[in-house]
Amino acid sequence: MKKNIFNVASYLNEARNTYSGADGGWGDSSFVDQSDLSFGAGNAELYTGVDGKAMGQLHEAPPLQLTITNPTAGSLTCTLFGSNINLNPSVTNFGSSAGLTVVPDNSVSYYQVLQQGMLEPFRIGKMRVQSTNTTQVTTTISSVSTNYTGQSLTDPINMSATVSAYQNNTTITESTRAFDVTGNTYLTFTVLANTTVIMTFFTQRSVNLAHGLNGQAVSKLYANPMTGVRPLLVAPQAQLGR
């Protein structure tokens, strides 16, 4: 059966001809260009510039998921990211305790994840922690930033505070506190004995200097991830009888 394909250019041209000048924006040359519309997989959101005019289309970034395993009988320390520090040959197991394993999905190595994080800094907008060990998912995670002068800043992320009073699933916590991941920034937390924890990171913004070679913006903004269940919006009691 032949599949109908939505013609974006035709739709925009018809919309411009029909509504041009209706609100001062449709007839403007800065309206969304069809080259900005890429209806691929994932969530797409329209975003606006400082003047309120439509500028382009936001798309959800592919999540980064890491499976972290502690097969020992004792608690171990996990260190994630911080490529400028943990890719040093003198650092064992990328900064984590011996015996701890960190395995990314998509069949890539953790070494590659660290290398890309060094070349392309990014901002995490949402972090999900999953484990059958319900104590593990509420363990505090610290974001540590350092610089070449020896200064260090530790910002604890209290995962137990992210648990909703209406949440029935005790094996998942999610933090929406944004934080930057650069070569000098890393996360550190305790992984309990005989525990596997899955960390999923959703990118909010990334920086890639190579994009500038093609005349593109080096900073890319992504849409909010379509994760979890959206709340049901209920009309106020006074309107229910209408």
C-alpha positions in Angstrom: 0.0 0.0 0.0 1.4 3.4 -1.0 2.2 5.6 2.0 1.1 9.2 2.0 4.0 11.6 2.8 3.2 15.0 4.4 4.5 17.8 2.1 6.0 20.3 4.5 6.9 22.9 1.8 3.3 22.9 0.4 1.8 23.2 3.8 3.9 26.2 4.7 3.3 28.0 1.4 -0.4 27.5 1.8 -0.3 28.8 5.4 1.7 31.9 4.4 -0.7 32.7 1.5 -3.8 32.2 3.8 -2.6 33.9 7.0 0.1 36.3 5.8 0.1 39.4 8.0 -2.6 38.0 10.4 -0.4 38.4 13.4 2.6 40.2 11.9 4.7 37.0 11.9 3.4 34.6 9.2 4.4 37.0 6.4 7.8 37.7 7.9 10.9 36.4 6.2 12.2 35.0 9.5 9.3 32.5 9.8 10.4 28.8 10.0 12.2 27.7 6.9 11.5 24.2 5.6 15.2 23.4 6.0 14.7 23.8 9.8 11.9 21.2 9.8 13.2 17.7 10.2 10.4 15.3 11.1 12.6 12.4 12.3 12.0 10.0 15.1 11.5 11.5 18.6 9.9 14.5 20.0 9.8 17.8 18.1 9.1 21.2 19.7 8.9 24.6 18.1 11.1 27.2 19.8 11.3 30.9 19.5 13.9 33.6 19.5 14.2 36.6 21.8 11.7 38.5 19.7 9.1 35.8 20.1 9.2 34.7 16.4 9.5 31.1 15.4 13.1 30.1 14.8 13.2 26.4 14.2 12.5 22.9 15.4 13.8 21.2 18.5 14.4 17.5 18.6 15.0 15.2 21.5 18.7 14.0 21.8 19.4 10.3 22.0 19.9 9.4 25.7 23.2 8.2 27.1 22.6 5.0 29.1 25.3 3.4 31.3 25.0 0.1 33.2 27.1 0.1 36.3 27.8 -3.2 38.1 29.3 -3.9 41.5 29.7 -7.7 41.8 31.6 -7.5 45.1 30.4 -8.0 48.7 31.3 -4.4 49.6 30.3 -0.9 48.6 32.4 0.7 45.8 32.8 4.2 44.5 31.7 5.1 40.9 33.2 8.0 39.0 31.6 9.1 35.7 32.9 11.6 33.1 35.7 14.0 34.0 37.8 12.9 30.9 40.6 15.5 31.5 41.2 13.8 34.9 40.1 10.2 34.4 41.7 9.5 31.0 45.1 10.1 32.6 47.2 6.9 32.2 48.0 7.0 35.9 44.3 6.7 36.8 43.0 3.2 37.1 39.5 2.1 36.0 38.7 5.7 34.8 38.5 6.9 38.4 36.1 4.2 39.8 37.0 1.6 42.3 38.6 -1.6 41.1 36.0 -4.3 40.4 33.3 -1.8 39.2 32.3 -1.9 35.6 30.7 0.8 33.5 29.1 -0.4 30.2 27.4 2.1 27.8 24.6 0.9 25.5 24.7 1.1 21.7 27.8 -1.1 21.6 30.3 1.7 22.3 33.1 1.7 24.9 33.1 3.8 28.0 36.5 5.1 26.7 34.7 6.5 23.7 32.1 8.2 25.9 34.9 9.9 27.8 36.7 11.0 24.7 33.5 12.6 23.2 32.7 14.3 26.5 36.1 15.9 26.4 35.7 17.2 22.8 32.0 18.0 23.0 30.9 19.4 26.4 27.2 19.0 27.1 24.5 19.9 29.6 22.4 17.2 31.2 18.8 18.3 31.7 17.5 15.1 33.2 19.0 12.1 35.0 17.3 8.8 35.7 18.6 6.2 38.1 17.2 2.6 38.0 18.0 -0.4 40.2 16.2 -3.3 41.9 18.1 -2.2 45.0 15.7 0.5 46.2 18.3 2.0 48.5 20.6 2.5 45.6 18.2 4.8 43.6 18.0 7.3 46.5 21.8 7.5 47.0 23.1 11.0 46.8 25.1 11.8 43.6 27.8 14.5 43.7 28.8 16.7 40.8 32.4 17.8 41.2 34.1 20.5 39.1 37.8 21.2 39.3 40.2 23.5 37.4 44.0 23.8 36.9 44.5 26.1 39.9 43.4 23.3 42.2 40.0 24.8 43.0 37.1 22.3 43.4 33.4 22.7 43.8 31.1 19.8 44.9 27.4 20.0 44.3 25.4 17.2 45.9 22.2 15.9 44.1 19.9 14.5 46.7 18.1 11.7 44.8 15.8 10.8 47.7 14.2 14.3 47.3 13.2 13.5 43.7 10.7 10.8 44.8 7.1 11.9 44.4 4.5 11.3 47.0 2.4 9.8 44.3 5.1 7.5 43.0 4.5 3.7 43.4 7.6 2.5 41.6 10.4 2.4 44.1 13.1 1.3 41.7 13.4 4.6 39.7 14.3 8.1 40.7 14.7 11.1 38.3 16.4 14.4 38.8 15.7 17.4 36.6 18.5 19.5 38.0 20.6 20.7 35.0 24.3 20.3 35.3 27.2 20.7 32.8 29.6 17.8 31.8 33.0 19.0 30.7 36.5 17.5 30.8 36.9 18.9 34.4 33.5 17.8 35.7 32.6 14.4 37.0 29.9 12.6 39.0 30.7 10.4 42.0 28.5 8.2 44.1 28.5 4.9 46.0 27.4 1.7 44.4 26.1 -0.8 47.0 27.3 -4.4 47.3 26.1 -6.9 44.6 24.1 -4.1 42.9 23.6 -3.1 39.3 22.4 0.4 38.6 21.4 1.9 35.2 22.1 5.6 34.7 20.3 7.4 31.9 21.3 11.0 30.9 19.2 13.2 28.7 21.1 16.0 26.9 19.6 19.5 27.1 22.4 21.3 25.1 25.7 20.3 23.5 28.7 22.1 22.1 30.6 20.9 19.0 33.2 23.3 17.6 33.4 21.3 14.3 30.0 22.6 13.4 31.5 26.0 13.0 33.5 24.8 10.0 30.3 24.3 8.1 28.9 27.7 9.1 26.5 26.1 11.7 26.0 27.1 15.3 28.4 25.3 17.6 25.8 25.1 20.4 22.8 22.9 19.9 19.6 23.0 22.0 17.4 19.8 22.3 13.8 19.3 23.2 12.7 18.0 26.6 12.7 14.1 26.6 9.4 12.3 26.2 9.8 10.1 29.3 7.5 9.1 32.1 3.7 9.7 32.1 2.4 13.1 31.6 -0.1 14.3 34.3 -3.8 14.2 33.4 -5.2 17.7 33.3 -8.6 17.9 34.9 -11.0 20.9 34.6 -11.7 22.8 37.8 -14.8 21.7 39.7 -16.8 24.8 38.8 -16.4 24.0 35.1 -17.4 20.3 35.3 -21.1 21.1 35.2 -20.9 23.2 32.0 
